[in-house]
Amino acid sequence: MRIKAILFLIILISQQLLAQNPLFKIAKVKYKGGGDWYANKTSLPNLIQFANQQKKMGIDPSPETVELTSPMLWNYPFIHLTGHGNVLFDKEEQKNLRQYLLGGGFLHIDDNYGLDKSIRREMAKVFPELSFVELPFNHPIYSQAYSFPKGLPKVHEHDGKAPQGFGLIYQGRLICFYSYECDLGNGWEDESIYHDPAEKREAALKMGVNILQYAFLHP
């Protein structure tokens, strides 16, 4: 009992220290082209709160905004890009994003409806030798902290298509995950914004935790 009590105390203190001193920050990508990179303002803060509460992930509760030309880019192990409209990367941004991803960083792209054409075009400039491939449902990203045997949850309907999870894979490593026809980030938003059912919001948050865990465990 004494050993168990000591172990419990160590775990409790570790959790308290982690809450007071987060291990790292994550960031949203600010891009050019006219698309609303700033969409889903409450999504990342809510995801971080859920991840820290449920899985003690130690993420700073205040996500940053980063441009791909910024030297700060390399401070974030995980970056998130979303929006509805056009995305445009210039030559320097293409070079930096490639170096970032090859150096161990991870990019999550979440199509907020209308992003698909431009993001595929721009990522092809970053990795002309790669193409997005649909990940099978048995891919580890769907079974990290939570199990999603049928792949991504569907948060909002647009064109009646099934949600799909695509990836860019470089030398066997998933460096970019692209959630499409899913509206995952909308499911992370405050309930008052879309009034989605609690079960949809919870599923979206759990899938978000899976993406974060996968990114951190497979650098």
C-alpha positions as YAML, in Angstrom:
chain: A
units: angstrom
residues:
- id: 1
  name: MET
  ca: [0.00, 0.00, 0.00]
- id: 2
  name: ARG
  ca: [2.87, 2.34, 0.82]
- id: 3
  name: ILE
  ca: [4.43, 1.85, -2.64]
- id: 4
  name: LYS
  ca: [1.06, 2.39, -4.33]
- id: 5
  name: ALA
  ca: [0.54, 5.57, -2.32]
- id: 6
  name: ILE
  ca: [3.97, 6.88, -3.33]
- id: 7
  name: LEU
  ca: [3.36, 6.07, -6.99]
- id: 8
  name: PHE
  ca: [-0.02, 7.77, -6.87]
- id: 9
  name: LEU
  ca: [1.58, 10.86, -5.32]
- id: 10
  name: ILE
  ca: [4.27, 10.92, -8.03]
- id: 11
  name: ILE
  ca: [1.63, 10.69, -10.77]
- id: 12
  name: LEU
  ca: [-0.47, 13.41, -9.13]
- id: 13
  name: ILE
  ca: [2.50, 15.77, -8.80]
- id: 14
  name: SER
  ca: [3.58, 15.05, -12.39]
- id: 15
  name: GLN
  ca: [0.12, 15.89, -13.67]
- id: 16
  name: GLN
  ca: [0.04, 19.12, -11.69]
- id: 17
  name: LEU
  ca: [3.48, 20.14, -12.97]
- id: 18
  name: LEU
  ca: [2.45, 19.31, -16.53]
- id: 19
  name: ALA
  ca: [-0.62, 21.51, -16.18]
- id: 20
  name: GLN
  ca: [1.51, 24.39, -14.88]
- id: 21
  name: ASN
  ca: [4.37, 23.90, -17.36]
- id: 22
  name: PRO
  ca: [3.11, 22.66, -20.74]
- id: 23
  name: LEU
  ca: [5.63, 20.72, -22.79]
- id: 24
  name: PHE
  ca: [5.00, 22.41, -26.14]
- id: 25
  name: LYS
  ca: [2.85, 24.67, -28.27]
- id: 26
  name: ILE
  ca: [0.99, 23.98, -31.49]
- id: 27
  name: ALA
  ca: [0.05, 26.53, -34.17]
- id: 28
  name: LYS
  ca: [-2.40, 27.42, -36.90]
- id: 29
  name: VAL
  ca: [-0.93, 28.26, -40.32]
- id: 30
  name: LYS
  ca: [-1.51, 31.73, -41.73]
- id: 31
  name: TYR
  ca: [-1.34, 31.47, -45.51]
- id: 32
  name: LYS
  ca: [-1.76, 33.70, -48.55]
- id: 33
  name: GLY
  ca: [-4.20, 33.38, -51.43]
- id: 34
  name: GLY
  ca: [-7.35, 34.88, -49.96]
- id: 35
  name: GLY
  ca: [-8.65, 31.88, -48.03]
- id: 36
  name: ASP
  ca: [-9.87, 32.33, -44.47]
- id: 37
  name: TRP
  ca: [-6.94, 30.77, -42.65]
- id: 38
  name: TYR
  ca: [-8.39, 32.22, -39.42]
- id: 39
  name: ALA
  ca: [-11.58, 30.11, -39.60]
- id: 40
  name: ASN
  ca: [-12.72, 28.03, -36.61]
- id: 41
  name: LYS
  ca: [-11.36, 30.37, -33.95]
- id: 42
  name: THR
  ca: [-12.40, 28.18, -31.00]
- id: 43
  name: SER
  ca: [-11.47, 24.82, -32.51]
- id: 44
  name: LEU
  ca: [-7.79, 24.45, -31.53]
- id: 45
  name: PRO
  ca: [-8.24, 25.85, -27.99]
- id: 46
  name: ASN
  ca: [-11.10, 23.40, -27.41]
- id: 47
  name: LEU
  ca: [-9.13, 20.48, -28.83]
- id: 48
  name: ILE
  ca: [-6.13, 21.32, -26.66]
- id: 49
  name: GLN
  ca: [-8.33, 21.56, -23.56]
- id: 50
  name: PHE
  ca: [-9.90, 18.18, -24.34]
- id: 51
  name: ALA
  ca: [-6.51, 16.55, -25.05]
- id: 52
  name: ASN
  ca: [-4.99, 17.89, -21.83]
- id: 53
  name: GLN
  ca: [-7.97, 16.95, -19.68]
- id: 54
  name: GLN
  ca: [-8.52, 13.49, -21.11]
- id: 55
  name: LYS
  ca: [-4.99, 12.40, -22.00]
- id: 56
  name: LYS
  ca: [-2.69, 14.76, -20.06]
- id: 57
  name: MET
  ca: [-0.87, 15.71, -23.25]
- id: 58
  name: GLY
  ca: [0.82, 18.81, -21.86]
- id: 59
  name: ILE
  ca: [0.00, 21.20, -24.72]
- id: 60
  name: ASP
  ca: [0.05, 24.92, -24.05]
- id: 61
  name: PRO
  ca: [-3.62, 25.99, -23.89]
- id: 62
  name: SER
  ca: [-3.06, 28.99, -26.18]
- id: 63
  name: PRO
  ca: [-2.25, 27.95, -29.76]
- id: 64
  name: GLU
  ca: [-0.11, 30.27, -31.83]
- id: 65
  name: THR
  ca: [-0.46, 31.57, -35.38]
- id: 66
  name: VAL
  ca: [2.53, 31.00, -37.64]
- id: 67
  name: GLU
  ca: [3.50, 31.94, -41.18]
- id: 68
  name: LEU
  ca: [5.52, 29.43, -43.16]
- id: 69
  name: THR
  ca: [8.28, 32.00, -43.64]
- id: 70
  name: SER
  ca: [8.69, 32.52, -39.90]
- id: 71
  name: PRO
  ca: [11.71, 31.08, -38.05]
- id: 72
  name: MET
  ca: [9.21, 30.26, -35.28]
- id: 73
  name: LEU
  ca: [7.79, 27.48, -37.47]
- id: 74
  name: TRP
  ca: [10.34, 25.01, -36.14]
- id: 75
  name: ASN
  ca: [9.18, 25.63, -32.56]
- id: 76
  name: TYR
  ca: [5.92, 23.78, -33.19]
- id: 77
  name: PRO
  ca: [5.90, 19.98, -33.64]
- id: 78
  name: PHE
  ca: [2.32, 20.18, -34.96]
- id: 79
  name: ILE
  ca: [0.72, 22.76, -37.25]
- id: 80
  name: HIS
  ca: [-2.90, 22.97, -38.39]
- id: 81
  name: LEU
  ca: [-4.21, 24.49, -41.62]
- id: 82
  name: THR
  ca: [-7.87, 25.09, -42.38]
- id: 83
  name: GLY
  ca: [-10.24, 27.37, -44.28]
- id: 84
  name: HIS
  ca: [-12.77, 27.51, -47.11]
- id: 85
  name: GLY
  ca: [-11.02, 29.35, -49.92]
- id: 86
  name: ASN
  ca: [-7.83, 29.63, -51.91]
- id: 87
  name: VAL
  ca: [-4.40, 28.70, -50.54]
- id: 88
  name: LEU
  ca: [-1.19, 29.95, -52.10]
- id: 89
  name: PHE
  ca: [2.40, 29.13, -51.07]
- id: 90
  name: ASP
  ca: [5.26, 31.17, -52.52]
- id: 91
  name: LYS
  ca: [8.69, 29.64, -53.22]
- id: 92
  name: GLU
  ca: [10.06, 30.37, -49.76]
- id: 93
  name: GLU
  ca: [6.98, 28.93, -48.08]
- id: 94
  name: GLN
  ca: [7.20, 25.80, -50.21]
- id: 95
  name: LYS
  ca: [10.85, 25.33, -49.26]
- id: 96
  name: ASN
  ca: [10.29, 25.97, -45.55]
- id: 97
  name: LEU
  ca: [7.27, 23.69, -45.30]
- id: 98
  name: ARG
  ca: [9.15, 20.89, -47.02]
- id: 99
  name: GLN
  ca: [12.12, 21.28, -44.66]
- id: 100
  name: TYR
  ca: [9.81, 21.45, -41.65]
- id: 101
  name: LEU
  ca: [7.99, 18.26, -42.56]
- id: 102
  name: LEU
  ca: [11.13, 16.36, -43.51]
- id: 103
  name: GLY
  ca: [12.70, 17.51, -40.25]
- id: 104
  name: GLY
  ca: [10.06, 15.84, -38.10]
- id: 105
  name: GLY
  ca: [7.19, 18.34, -38.10]
- id: 106
  name: PHE
  ca: [3.60, 17.32, -38.79]
- id: 107
  name: LEU
  ca: [0.88, 19.12, -40.73]
- id: 108
  name: HIS
  ca: [-2.85, 18.53, -40.29]
- id: 109
  name: ILE
  ca: [-4.97, 20.00, -43.07]
- id: 110
  name: ASP
  ca: [-8.70, 20.20, -42.39]
- id: 111
  name: ASP
  ca: [-10.90, 21.06, -45.35]
- id: 112
  name: ASN
  ca: [-13.53, 23.46, -44.08]
- id: 113
  name: TYR
  ca: [-15.34, 23.00, -47.41]
- id: 114
  name: GLY
  ca: [-13.86, 24.58, -50.52]
- id: 115
  name: LEU
  ca: [-10.16, 24.05, -49.73]
- id: 116
  name: ASP
  ca: [-9.55, 20.85, -51.67]
- id: 117
  name: LYS
  ca: [-8.53, 22.10, -55.12]
- id: 118
  name: SER
  ca: [-6.04, 24.71, -53.96]
- id: 119
  name: ILE
  ca: [-4.46, 22.72, -51.12]
- id: 120
  name: ARG
  ca: [-3.80, 19.74, -53.39]
- id: 121
  name: ARG
  ca: [-2.24, 22.09, -55.95]
- id: 122
  name: GLU
  ca: [-0.01, 23.80, -53.37]
- id: 123
  name: MET
  ca: [1.09, 20.62, -51.58]
- id: 124
  name: ALA
  ca: [2.07, 19.21, -54.99]
- id: 125
  name: LYS
  ca: [4.50, 22.14, -55.24]
- id: 126
  name: VAL
  ca: [5.94, 21.30, -51.83]
- id: 127
  name: PHE
  ca: [6.26, 17.58, -52.62]
- id: 128
  name: PRO
  ca: [6.10, 17.10, -56.39]
- id: 129
  name: GLU
  ca: [7.23, 13.50, -55.94]
- id: 130
  name: LEU
  ca: [4.32, 12.61, -53.64]
- id: 131
  name: SER
  ca: [0.56, 12.34, -53.98]
- id: 132
  name: PHE
  ca: [-2.13, 12.19, -51.33]
- id: 133
  name: VAL
  ca: [-3.18, 8.60, -50.66]
- id: 134
  name: GLU
  ca: [-6.30, 7.58, -48.80]
- id: 135
  name: LEU
  ca: [-5.36, 5.90, -45.53]
- id: 136
  name: PRO
  ca: [-6.99, 2.53, -44.81]
- id: 137
  name: PHE
  ca: [-9.24, 2.29, -41.76]
- id: 138
  name: ASN
  ca: [-6.67, 0.07, -40.02]
- id: 139
  name: HIS
  ca: [-4.04, 2.84, -40.14]
- id: 140
  name: PRO
  ca: [-2.72, 3.61, -36.63]
- id: 141
  name: ILE
  ca: [-4.02, 7.19, -36.76]
- id: 142
  name: TYR
  ca: [-7.53, 5.75, -36.36]
- id: 143
  name: SER
  ca: [-6.62, 3.73, -33.26]
- id: 144
  name: GLN
  ca: [-4.35, 5.88, -31.10]
- id: 145
  name: ALA
  ca: [-6.19, 6.96, -27.96]
- id: 146
  name: TYR
  ca: [-9.61, 6.16, -29.44]
- id: 147
  name: SER
  ca: [-10.86, 3.62, -31.96]
- id: 148
  name: PHE
  ca: [-12.42, 4.71, -35.25]
- id: 149
  name: PRO
  ca: [-12.86, 1.43, -37.16]
- id: 150
  name: LYS
  ca: [-14.77, 3.19, -39.94]
- id: 151
  name: GLY
  ca: [-12.36, 6.10, -40.30]
- id: 152
  name: LEU
  ca: [-13.14, 9.77, -39.82]
- id: 153
  name: PRO
  ca: [-16.40, 10.84, -38.18]
- id: 154
  name: LYS
  ca: [-18.77, 12.92, -40.30]
- id: 155
  name: VAL
  ca: [-19.50, 16.23, -38.57]
- id: 156
  name: HIS
  ca: [-21.30, 18.28, -41.26]
- id: 157
  name: GLU
  ca: [-22.96, 17.35, -44.55]
- id: 158
  name: HIS
  ca: [-22.08, 19.24, -47.71]
- id: 159
  name: ASP
  ca: [-22.05, 17.17, -50.87]
- id: 160
  name: GLY
  ca: [-23.25, 13.93, -49.33]
- id: 161
  name: LYS
  ca: [-19.81, 12.37, -49.67]
- id: 162
  name: ALA
  ca: [-18.25, 10.04, -47.13]
- id: 163
  name: PRO
  ca: [-15.43, 11.58, -45.05]
- id: 164
  name: GLN
  ca: [-11.95, 10.63, -46.17]
- id: 165
  name: GLY
  ca: [-8.54, 10.78, -44.53]
- id: 166
  name: PHE
  ca: [-5.62, 11.31, -46.90]
- id: 167
  name: GLY
  ca: [-1.92, 11.34, -46.18]
- id: 168
  name: LEU
  ca: [1.40, 12.34, -47.64]
- id: 169
  name: ILE
  ca: [3.87, 9.57, -46.87]
- id: 170
  name: TYR
  ca: [7.60, 10.19, -47.20]
- id: 171
  name: GLN
  ca: [9.96, 7.23, -46.84]
- id: 172
  name: GLY
  ca: [7.35, 5.35, -44.84]
- id: 173
  name: ARG
  ca: [6.47, 8.26, -42.52]
- id: 174
  name: LEU
  ca: [3.12, 10.03, -42.54]
- id: 175
  name: ILE
  ca: [4.10, 13.71, -42.58]
- id: 176
  name: CYS
  ca: [0.74, 15.28, -43.42]
- id: 177
  name: PHE
  ca: [-2.81, 14.17, -42.65]
- id: 178
  name: TYR
  ca: [-5.66, 15.69, -44.66]
- id: 179
  name: SER
  ca: [-9.23, 15.35, -43.34]
- id: 180
  name: TYR
  ca: [-11.68, 15.83, -46.22]
- id: 181
  name: GLU
  ca: [-15.51, 16.01, -46.37]
- id: 182
  name: CYS
  ca: [-15.51, 15.74, -42.61]
- id: 183
  name: ASP
  ca: [-15.51, 19.25, -41.10]
- id: 184
  name: LEU
  ca: [-13.51, 17.91, -38.18]
- id: 185
  name: GLY
  ca: [-12.51, 21.38, -36.98]
- id: 186
  name: ASN
  ca: [-16.14, 22.48, -36.88]
- id: 187
  name: GLY
  ca: [-16.74, 19.65, -34.46]
- id: 188
  name: TRP
  ca: [-14.08, 21.14, -32.16]
- id: 189
  name: GLU
  ca: [-15.79, 24.53, -32.08]
- id: 190
  name: ASP
  ca: [-17.85, 25.88, -29.17]
- id: 191
  name: GLU
  ca: [-21.26, 24.22, -29.02]
- id: 192
  name: SER
  ca: [-22.96, 27.60, -29.39]
- id: 193
  name: ILE
  ca: [-21.56, 28.09, -32.92]
- id: 194
  name: TYR
  ca: [-23.08, 25.14, -34.78]
- id: 195
  name: HIS
  ca: [-25.22, 23.50, -32.09]
- id: 196
  name: ASP
  ca: [-23.93, 20.08, -33.10]
- id: 197
  name: PRO
  ca: [-25.06, 17.10, -31.01]
- id: 198
  name: ALA
  ca: [-22.77, 16.26, -28.10]
- id: 199
  name: GLU
  ca: [-21.89, 12.89, -29.57]
- id: 200
  name: LYS
  ca: [-20.66, 14.47, -32.83]
- id: 201
  name: ARG
  ca: [-18.53, 17.00, -30.99]
- id: 202
  name: GLU
  ca: [-17.07, 14.29, -28.76]
- id: 203
  name: ALA
  ca: [-16.24, 12.08, -31.75]
- id: 204
  name: ALA
  ca: [-14.54, 15.00, -33.50]
- id: 205
  name: LEU
  ca: [-12.50, 15.85, -30.42]
- id: 206
  name: LYS
  ca: [-11.47, 12.22, -29.93]
- id: 207
  name: MET
  ca: [-10.32, 11.99, -33.54]
- id: 208
  name: GLY
  ca: [-8.39, 15.22, -33.03]
- id: 209
  name: VAL
  ca: [-6.62, 13.65, -30.07]
- id: 210
  name: ASN
  ca: [-5.73, 10.68, -32.26]
- id: 211
  name: ILE
  ca: [-4.14, 12.99, -34.82]
- id: 212
  name: LEU
  ca: [-2.17, 14.83, -32.14]
- id: 213
  name: GLN
  ca: [-0.99, 11.62, -30.49]
- id: 214
  name: TYR
  ca: [0.01, 10.11, -33.80]
- id: 215
  name: ALA
  ca: [2.01, 13.20, -34.72]
- id: 216
  name: PHE
  ca: [3.85, 13.25, -31.39]
- id: 217
  name: LEU
  ca: [4.51, 9.50, -31.25]
- id: 218
  name: HIS
  ca: [5.68, 9.11, -34.86]
- id: 219
  name: PRO
  ca: [8.10, 11.99, -35.49]
...
